[in-house]
Structure formats: C-alpha cells, structure tokens
C-alpha cells in the first residue's frame, strides 16, 4: 500500500469498487463505492484485511459512497474492528446515509460511527 494520501483502487467489480489511502503514518482510509451486498462484500473484506494488516493504528471506513449496504457489510466491519482492536488500534466508520446509520444503530454497532462533519 502506498503511503500517499491519494486513494488507489485495491479491488473492484462492476458493482463495488474499494479505494484505500493513507493520509498519514497512522491512518488508513477505506472507501467502498457502489453496492455492498453478499455478492460483492468479499471485495470489501479483502480491502479491510489489507488495511488492518498495515500496522497503522487507525482505520477509517467511509461508507458515504455506497448506494446499498446490508448485514454482510456490517459483518465485514465487525471482523475488521476485532482485528484492528486486537492489535491495539481502532476502527471508525463514516456514514451519513439514513439507511446505513439505522443499520448500525439497530445492530448496536453505532459506537463505530465517527460523527465529525
């Protein structure tokens, strides 16, 4: 993974593309774009595994470019959070869509939300 702040695609399909960037020495930003469902979430899982394996202590997942997400997406976030927490880091989620925020709230995963504008 490049240490530049410019995002680069890690993986993608027609329905989902995932960009990963490293804006500083401690942070990795994962930005999926498109549809995250059971057919495409393996692409997101791959990118999250790569991001949590970089040794950086802060992983941010920006869900604002997703047009759809479901429980499979949340499962990928939970696995990534466990992995980064076990290494002493933290995972934060940016999600401003009503649907996404509701999913995180109903499943009690809203503690991952980064509510900064």
Secondary structure, 3 states (H helix, E strand, C coil): CCCCCCCEEEEECCCEEEEEEEEECCEEEEEEEEEECCCCHHHHHHHHHHHHCCCCCEEEEECCCEEEECHHHHHHHHHHHHHHHHCCCEEEEECCCHHHHHHHHHCCCHHHECCCC
